[in-house]
Amino acid sequence: MVASDDFRNFTVASKVKENDIITSFYLAPVDGKPLPTFHPGQFLTFRQKIAGVDEKVTRTYSVSSAASESNHYRISVKREPAPVDQPELPAGLFSNYLHDQLNEGDEILARGPSGHFYLNEETARPVVLLSGGIGLTPLVSMAHALVAQAKRKVWFIHACENGAVHAFADEIKALAEQSAEFKHHFCYRKPVAGDVQGKDYDSEGFVSCATLQSLLPIGDYEFYLCGPPAFMAAEFEHLIALGVREDRISYEFFGPATVLRRTDNESHESSQTVQPIAEVTAVSGDSPLVTFKASNISAQWDPKFDSLLDFAESLGLSPDFSCRAGICNTCSCKMESGDVNYSEEPLDEPESGSALICCSAPVSDLVLDL
Amino acid sequence: MFLRNAWYVAAIGSEINRNLKSIKILGENIVFYRTEDGLPVALEDACPHRKLPLSKGFLKGDTVECGYHGLVFNCSGTCVDAATQDRVPSKAKVQSYPVADKWGLVWIWMGDPALADEEKIIDIENYDDPSWKITGGDALSCACNYLYLTDNLLDPSHVAWVHRTSFAAQGTENTPLNMNLSDQGLIVSRWILDRDPPPFYAPLVEFEGRVDRLQHYEVRFPSIAINKSVFSPVGTGGADKPYQDSAYIMISYNFLTPIDENNTRYHWLQHRNTAPDNEAVTASIAAGARMAFNEDKEILESVHTGMLESKSPHLDLSLDGGSLRFRRKLDGMIAAEQEAI
């Protein structure tokens, strides 16, 4: 791997607003010397003094430009607001700094690119680049490399909220124009007025097993996953359910890092060969780690969910339930560690060590017997 | 097990008269009559000799004479004459119950007589106001436990299925319900804003146009349900706003008296603030209530049997949140009362 350990000074050569929440920064080295090459998928590490914070703040952002670009790197950053349901928490420190304060001509220190999540260029297997939200950035870089090589079949599958926050749509469509081997599929969770199916997006809702099955002929693919934890966990489950070998799945979380792993005997060996996850990128806020032990799934709690039950379902689990209101005890679940807060007072006090997951959220890292 | 220290409706006032009438309440057979002065009396309906119901005997003045050997009991249950022997047995006594006339109904206190306080009988606001009108004097017996009826009266969602004809239900309503549990009972309520008045109520609402509607479902411990509907001109309704003069208010009082664990006597009153002298409206409300309650009866009797005979577990749904909280608290009150006895 070619990567510098030392921070270099970069100038913001260009600052381009991709949409309301995502802005790209084109970074050229101040010293004018050639940039080290890198593997598509790797990230830059930034270190910056930000007003109001004593220590210098360090963050990593994936390079979204092609590795063949020799005079600049592009990073594309989503402005991270405070969680919708916890407005008292601070908004993303670094992303807001970049959006609001770092302008063209300004300088910033960066190191890299580095990281272990990158395109394996030593095989000829077809590739599926599967991203959620801002998680597409490293996969855009991979897409450029794959199209330039023009050897492998590529499916670029991207899920996001709607057209208003869909970044790089034109760039990806242009890649598809260049190569008949490069196909794309855009899935909008909730299209808005003006989003046209068949033009702006291809499917609505989530990228489901059925979507994946319909897009991908039977084959031995390499999958690259990147997105928020709930997306990652759900897609990982889908791929396993479709019979994909774990060692064919590489992934990187955007947001707090977690580990996707199945530890049943059959897949245990191969789990050793899963590519280690990269360092955390674009961290915003802390949230408890929820482990569904019997299902071998861990994911960072996402406060947008009303309950642990909703959260579990978003990860592909199907816990029993009836009332979803804290009265029937059907969803009662043993807690091996951690604790929960109830949004609705249960009809009966749950037994100590048990939680009604239909009306609760974790207050700390939580291990559920589920 | 029932809550004993409570006023229950025993009968419609006119049903208790100068004839002996036997009514079973909380599993106890009770004989009712009125004294020559018109005061209601309730005695254990079993002569202490061979337990012949006193209601099989004769009303003599203000006393009851057993129809087997002529033991005579006064209004307080004391035997005052034993015709077959010189001395009245010292232990010849039947239980007497505190009773009261109120709101056109005869009420009975099934608990400690020392605690019976007529002031604790539920208040019916505006009862004497001539601009309001009571539609009452009707009752049904339901072959089900009384708590299925309280469940039902805390559950707005059943209307769409059970009352297809009577209230011409238009499907489910998604406005969330507010729930308030207190020592008095449970209130489940919501304001549903900006709707067309439902067909059943439309002829009763005197203002024009769309409505804001309050649905207020309340059950007071142990088993008096108050179901209040308020229809207010659109834009004037809401939890914190006073009722408009033009608002149509209809309050249904439902008095559920357990006969035993498997049977319930259901009395009701409807109280409205419009058209007090309109006989057609009164008749229509009376008929509507009876029709709706018969629809409930048919379902709840089968629910009772279904639950009794079930071979598999039942589910609780979100809609049961109110009624289950009510039941839990009532269970606690009953247990506390039993402990104190």
Interface residues (C-beta under 8 A of the other chain):
Chain A: S322 C323 R324 A325 G326 I327 C328 T330 L347 D348
Chain B: L315 D316 L317 S318 D320 G321 L324 R325 R328
